[in-house]
Amino acid sequence: MSSTVKGVLVRSAANAVHTRKLLKEKYGYADQIDHLFRANPSSIRVSRWSGQVGVIRSQANKFSNSNPKPKREPNILSQAILTPVSDPTSTTKKRVFTFGKGRSEGNKGMKSLLGGKGANLAEMASIGLSVPPGLTISTEACQEYQQIGKKLPQGLWEEILEGLRIVEDDMGAFLGDPSKPLLLSVRSGAAISMPGMMDTVLNLGLNDEVVGGLAAKSGERFAYDSFRRFLDMFGDVVMGIPHSLFEEKLENMKNEKGINLDTDLTASDLKELVEQYKDVYVEAKGEKFPSDPKKQLELAVKAVFDSWDCPRAIKYRSINHITGLKGTAVNIQCMSIKLSLMVLLLGVGIATITDLQLNILGSILSLLAVVTTCIAQIMTNTIQKKFKVSSTQLLYQSCPYQAMTLLISGPFLDRLLTNQNVFSFNYTPKLVLKDTESDSLLHDETGTGTLNDVDVPKAPAWKSDKDLHA
């Protein structure tokens, strides 16, 4: 029998009749295949991943590989994430999936295609959560981009523009329109989280005309501060201009104005700084900043795809034994300041009542936490401006007073909220973190670490002794 049939990795098939037919059509070994089926039908499998077929080892009929691989000792790290059997050829025609306004073209079970972020955004939108509209470019598009020499696959750009039109209709705002400006974030998102390894671009869509429209709606200082930050990020991430060149311009201006903080720069200062940042593009790259928002979007998508193969991402995957992924998805989403503030404040409230019962008292404490957080942020900003100190300086100068306040008021608050005396416990000098798996960074709750179309390793499941006993 041909070694081609024997050597193919195999998995379970739907039924024996389909398996026999598929083997005959693919390889043409009709007589040998019929003999195998008569001897032991379970000895043949068809891969559900790519339609590959082959023969597995069978003790009953002795049809096995003449050179079996030696059995290896189990390796905990290498088993954390396994490589799926996959066909490099794209199997999904659709490459751009939109979400928002209570509808979605994806779901949480599509992580291998939409990445972790994209799948979860799609799921949240589909269940009615207020998710800012956006679109996700699939991991298969990234794979194809890499295979054809780092060029956008044919027809992909048209699909992106069609998805963008849906987002614009949902928002009632348009990319590049000064009267109704739409700003976008462009983020990476692989099926397995790789924090900080790939690139992100924020505030995409700003140019001289759009920043004027944004200034009319939100104020000049906010608009031009956003523009200069976008010029810095876009230059660094997309154009490959060192961040230090932009930082040098900023520091020079602060020295000229005799100020210490970025927040002390006026709107006119920021306008001047924007022009200096544009000059950095010409000096470093010999070309002007791309003012066309759609050109910005195209370049940003390519930059995110390119970041899949950047040295730090490759090294991260190598260290953590992450294999079998097609690439990174690209999540393009409209930016919403109101939503960001809501999520921040909601997070403060949730963190406050984590150790309390979700009752009337807990709800009141949560609301108080949100209010006090707002007040603290306003007071902190006021103090920084008045005394011209950075946030780091303010922290280390005020931390002794914060510690003293907590030491005095903490026991009384604990007694009030938990009806327990904090000094009644005998504290041990060490806090022991327990983890049931050898590699706590990568294991999932089931311990299998297997990657397929619907199951992806979850976030680290840290466990600790929350209560300290004598």
C-alpha positions in Angstrom: 0.0 0.0 0.0 1.2 3.5 -0.8 2.9 5.3 2.1 0.8 8.4 1.2 -2.3 6.7 2.5 -0.6 5.5 5.6 1.1 8.7 6.6 -1.8 11.1 6.8 -3.0 12.4 10.2 -6.6 11.3 10.7 -9.7 12.0 12.7 -13.2 10.6 13.0 -15.6 10.5 10.1 -19.3 10.7 9.9 -19.8 7.1 8.6 -18.0 4.3 6.9 -19.8 4.6 3.6 -18.7 8.2 3.2 -15.2 7.4 4.3 -14.8 4.5 1.7 -16.2 6.7 -1.1 -13.9 9.6 -0.2 -10.8 7.4 -0.1 -11.5 5.8 -3.4 -12.1 9.2 -5.1 -9.0 10.8 -3.5 -6.5 8.0 -3.9 -7.9 5.4 -6.2 -6.8 2.4 -4.1 -10.2 0.6 -4.5 -9.1 -3.0 -3.9 -6.9 -2.2 -0.9 -9.5 0.0 0.7 -12.2 -2.6 0.3 -9.9 -5.1 2.0 -9.2 -2.8 4.9 -12.9 -2.1 5.4 -13.7 -5.8 5.5 -10.9 -6.5 7.9 -11.6 -3.5 10.3 -13.8 -0.6 9.3 -12.7 1.5 12.3 -9.1 1.6 11.0 -9.8 4.4 8.6 -10.7 8.0 9.5 -11.4 11.2 7.7 -10.2 14.5 9.2 -13.0 16.9 10.0 -10.6 19.8 9.6 -9.7 19.7 6.0 -11.2 16.5 4.4 -7.8 14.7 4.7 -8.0 10.9 4.8 -5.7 8.2 6.0 -5.2 4.9 7.8 -4.6 4.6 11.5 -2.8 1.9 13.4 -5.0 -1.2 13.8 -4.0 -4.2 16.0 -6.7 -6.4 14.3 -5.4 -6.3 10.8 -1.7 -5.3 11.3 -2.0 -2.5 8.8 0.3 0.0 10.5 3.1 2.3 9.7 6.3 0.3 9.3 8.3 3.1 11.0 6.2 4.2 13.9 7.4 7.3 15.7 8.9 6.6 19.1 6.8 7.4 22.1 7.8 10.7 23.7 7.5 11.6 27.4 4.6 14.1 27.9 5.6 17.7 27.9 3.4 20.0 29.9 4.4 23.2 28.1 4.1 21.7 24.6 0.6 20.4 25.5 -0.7 23.8 26.6 -1.7 24.7 23.1 -1.9 22.1 20.3 -1.7 22.7 16.6 -4.9 21.9 14.7 -4.9 20.0 11.5 -5.8 22.7 9.0 -5.9 23.4 5.3 -4.0 26.6 4.3 -6.6 27.3 1.7 -9.3 29.7 2.7 -12.6 27.9 3.4 -14.8 30.9 4.2 -15.7 33.3 1.3 -16.9 36.0 3.7 -13.9 37.9 5.1 -15.6 41.0 6.7 -18.1 40.7 9.5 -20.1 43.7 10.9 -21.6 44.2 14.3 -23.5 46.8 16.3 -27.0 48.2 16.9 -28.3 44.9 18.2 -27.2 42.8 15.2 -24.1 40.8 14.4 -22.7 38.6 11.6 -20.6 36.6 14.0 -20.8 35.0 17.4 -18.6 33.8 20.3 -18.0 30.4 18.7 -16.1 31.9 15.8 -12.9 32.8 17.7 -10.6 31.0 15.2 -12.1 33.1 12.4 -12.8 36.4 14.1 -10.2 36.3 16.9 -11.0 36.7 20.6 -11.9 40.4 20.5 -14.0 40.1 17.3 -16.0 37.0 18.4 -16.8 38.6 21.8 -17.8 42.0 20.3 -20.1 40.1 17.9 -21.6 38.2 20.7 -22.2 41.3 22.9 -23.8 43.1 20.0 -26.1 40.1 19.2 -27.5 40.0 22.7 -28.4 43.6 22.7 -25.5 45.3 24.6 -24.6 48.8 23.6 -21.5 48.0 21.5 -20.2 50.8 19.3 -20.7 49.6 15.7 -17.7 48.2 13.8 -16.4 45.4 11.6 -14.0 42.5 11.9 -11.6 41.4 9.1 -11.1 37.6 9.5 -7.9 35.7 10.4 -8.2 34.0 7.0 -7.8 37.3 5.3 -4.6 37.8 7.3 -3.4 34.4 6.3 -4.0 35.1 2.6 -2.3 38.5 3.0 0.9 36.8 4.2 0.7 34.1 1.6 0.5 36.4 -1.4 3.5 38.6 -0.4 1.9 41.0 2.1 -0.7 42.5 -0.3 -4.4 42.9 0.4 -6.2 39.9 -1.2 -8.3 40.7 -4.3 -11.7 42.2 -3.4 -10.9 42.6 0.3 -10.7 46.4 0.2 -14.1 46.6 -1.4 -15.5 44.4 1.3 -14.0 46.6 4.0 -15.5 49.7 2.4 -18.9 48.0 2.2 -18.6 47.2 5.9 -17.6 50.7 6.6 -20.7 52.1 4.9 -22.8 49.9 7.2 -21.0 51.4 10.3 -21.4 54.9 8.9 -25.2 54.4 8.4 -25.5 53.1 12.0 -23.7 56.0 13.5 -25.0 58.8 11.2 -21.4 59.9 10.9 -18.9 59.5 8.1 -15.2 59.0 7.7 -13.6 62.2 6.5 -16.7 64.3 6.9 -15.9 67.5 8.9 -19.6 68.2 9.8 -20.3 64.6 11.0 -16.8 63.2 11.7 -16.4 59.5 12.4 -13.2 58.4 14.1 -12.1 54.8 14.2 -9.9 52.5 16.2 -8.0 49.7 14.4 -6.9 46.9 16.6 -5.5 43.4 16.3 -7.1 40.3 17.8 -5.9 36.7 17.4 -7.8 33.7 18.5 -5.4 33.4 21.5 -4.7 36.6 23.4 -1.2 38.0 22.8 -1.3 41.2 25.0 0.9 44.0 23.7 2.5 42.0 20.9 0.6 43.5 18.0 -0.4 46.9 16.9 -3.3 49.4 17.5 -4.2 52.7 16.0 -6.6 55.1 17.6 -8.4 58.3 16.4 -8.0 57.2 12.8 -9.8 59.6 10.4 -8.4 62.9 11.6 -6.9 65.5 9.2 -6.9 69.3 8.9 -10.6 69.5 7.7 -11.9 66.9 10.2 -10.1 68.4 13.2 -11.8 71.7 12.5 -15.2 70.0 12.6 -14.3 68.2 15.8 -13.1 71.4 17.3 -16.5 73.0 16.6 -18.2 70.2 18.5 -15.8 69.4 21.3 -13.5 72.3 21.7 -10.2 73.3 20.1 -7.9 72.0 22.7 -9.5 68.5 22.8 -9.5 68.3 19.0 -5.9 69.3 18.4 -4.6 67.3 21.4 -6.3 64.3 19.8 -4.8 65.1 16.4 -1.3 65.4 17.6 -1.6 62.1 19.5 -2.9 60.5 16.3 0.0 61.9 14.3 2.4 60.4 16.8 0.7 56.9 17.0 0.1 56.6 13.3 3.7 57.6 12.5 5.1 55.2 15.0 2.8 52.2 14.3 2.1 52.5 10.6 4.9 54.6 9.0 7.7 53.2 11.2 8.8 56.7 12.4 10.5 56.5 15.9 8.3 57.8 18.7 11.3 59.7 20.1 11.2 62.1 17.2 7.7 63.3 18.1 8.5 63.3 21.8 11.5 65.5 21.1 9.2 68.1 19.5 6.9 68.0 22.5 9.6 68.4 25.0 11.1 71.3 23.1 7.8 73.1 23.1 7.3 72.6 26.8 10.7 74.0 27.5 10.1 77.0 25.3 6.8 77.7 27.1 8.3 77.1 30.5 5.8 74.4 31.5 6.2 70.8 32.9 2.9 69.1 31.9 1.3 68.3 28.6 -2.0 69.5 30.0 -0.6 73.1 30.3 -0.3 73.4 26.6 -3.0 75.7 25.1 -5.0 75.1 22.0 -2.8 77.4 20.0 0.3 75.6 21.3 -1.2 72.3 20.2 -2.0 73.7 16.7 1.7 74.6 16.4 2.8 71.2 17.6 0.6 69.5 15.0 2.4 71.3 12.3 5.8 70.3 13.8 4.6 66.7 13.9 3.7 66.9 10.2 7.2 68.1 9.5 8.6 64.9 11.2 6.9 62.8 8.5 8.8 64.7 5.8 12.1 64.7 7.7 11.9 61.0 8.6 10.1 59.4 5.5 10.5 62.0 2.8 6.7 62.1 2.3 3.8 64.0 3.8 1.3 62.7 6.3 -1.5 60.9 4.4 -4.5 63.1 5.0 -7.0 60.9 3.1 -8.9 59.0 5.9 -9.5 56.0 3.7 -5.8 55.8 2.8 -5.1 56.0 6.6 -7.4 53.0 7.1 -5.8 50.9 4.3 -2.4 51.5 5.7 -3.5 50.8 9.3 -5.1 47.5 8.3 -1.8 46.5 6.5 0.2 47.5 9.6 -1.9 45.3 11.9 -1.6 42.3 9.5 2.2 43.0 9.3 2.4 43.0 13.2 1.4 39.3 13.2 5.0 38.6 11.9 6.8 41.2 13.9 9.7 39.8 16.0 8.1 40.3 19.4 4.9 38.5 18.3 6.9 35.6 16.8 9.0 35.3 20.0 5.8 35.4 22.2 4.2 32.6 20.2 7.5 30.6 20.3 7.9 31.0 24.1 4.3 30.1 24.8 4.1 27.3 22.3 1.2 28.9 20.4 0.8 27.2 17.0 -1.8 26.5 14.5 -3.3 30.0 14.2 -4.1 31.5 10.8 -3.2 35.0 11.8 -4.7 38.0 13.5 -8.1 39.5 12.9 -8.5 43.3 12.5 -11.2 45.0 14.5 -12.3 48.4 13.1 -14.7 50.1 15.5 -16.0 53.6 15.9 -14.6 55.4 18.9 -17.0 56.4 21.7 -15.8 58.6 24.6 -19.1 58.3 26.4 -19.0 54.5 26.3 -15.4 54.5 27.6 -16.3 56.6 30.6 -19.4 54.5 31.3 -17.3 51.3 31.3 -14.7 52.9 33.5 -17.2 54.0 36.1 -19.1 50.8 36.0 -15.9 48.9 36.6 -15.2 51.0 39.7 -18.7 50.2 41.0 -18.3 46.5 40.3 -14.9 46.4 42.0 -16.3 48.1 45.0 -19.1 45.6 45.7 -17.1 42.4 44.8 -16.8 41.3 48.4 -20.3 42.5 49.4 -23.7 41.2 48.8 -25.5 42.8 45.9 -28.2 44.3 48.0 -29.4 47.9 48.8 -26.2 48.6 50.8 -24.0 47.3 48.1 -25.7 49.3 45.5 -25.4 52.5 47.5 -21.7 51.8 48.1 -21.2 51.2 44.4 -22.9 54.6 43.6 -20.7 56.3 46.2 -17.6 54.7 44.7 -18.5 56.1 41.2 -19.2 59.6 42.6 -16.0 59.7 44.7 -13.9 58.4 41.8 -15.2 61.3 39.7 -14.5 63.8 42.4 -11.0 62.3 43.0 -10.1 62.6 39.3 -11.2 66.3 39.2 -9.3 67.1 42.4 -6.2 65.3 41.1 -6.2 67.2 37.9 -6.7 70.5 39.7 -3.8 69.8 42.1 -1.5 68.9 39.2 -2.3 72.1 37.4 -2.0 74.3 40.5 1.3 72.9 41.8 2.7 71.8 38.3 3.5 68.3 39.3 3.2 65.0 37.4 0.9 62.2 38.5 3.9 60.2 39.6 5.2 63.0 41.8 1.7 63.5 43.2 1.4 59.9 44.1 4.6 59.4 46.0 4.3 62.8 47.8 0.7 62.0 49.0 1.1 58.2 49.6 2.2 58.6 53.3 -1.0 60.6 54.0 -3.1 58.1 52.2 -1.5 55.2 54.1 -2.2 57.0 57.4 -5.8 57.7 56.5 -6.4 54.0 55.6 -4.7 52.8 58.8 -6.9 55.0 61.0 -10.3 54.7 59.1 -9.9 51.2 57.7 -10.7 49.1 60.8 -13.8 51.1 61.5 -15.0 50.7 57.9 -14.4 47.0 57.9 -16.3 46.7 61.2 -19.2 48.7 59.7 -19.4 46.8 56.4 -18.4 43.2 57.3 -19.2 43.1 61.0 -15.7 41.7 61.5 -12.7 43.0 63.4 -9.7 43.2 61.2 -7.3 42.9 64.1 -8.8 39.6 65.3 -7.0 37.6 62.6 -3.5 36.2 62.9 -1.8 37.1 59.6 0.9 34.9 58.1 4.0 36.6 56.5 3.3 35.0 53.1 0.5 35.0 50.7 0.5 31.6 49.0 -0.7 31.5 45.4 -1.9 28.1 44.3 -2.2 26.9 40.8 -3.4 23.4 39.8 -1.5 23.4 36.5 2.2 23.4 35.8 2.0 26.2 33.3 -0.4 28.7 34.9 0.0 31.3 32.1 -1.6 29.1 29.4 -3.8 26.4 30.9 -7.6 26.6 30.6 -10.1 25.3 33.1 -10.5 22.0 31.4 -6.7 21.4 31.1 -6.9 20.2 27.6 -5.5 23.3 25.8 -6.9 22.0 22.5 -7.6 24.6 19.8 -10.4 24.0 17.3 -13.1 26.1 15.6 -15.0 26.8 18.7 -12.8 26.1 21.7 -9.8 28.4 22.5 -7.7 28.4 25.7 -9.2 30.7 28.2 -7.6 33.4 30.3 -5.4 32.2 33.2 -7.5 30.7 36.0 -5.5 32.0 39.0 -6.5 30.7 42.4 -5.4 32.0 45.7 -6.1 31.7 49.4 -8.3 34.7 49.8 -8.8 34.3 53.6 -5.7 34.2 55.7 -5.8 31.8 58.6 -3.5 31.3 61.6 
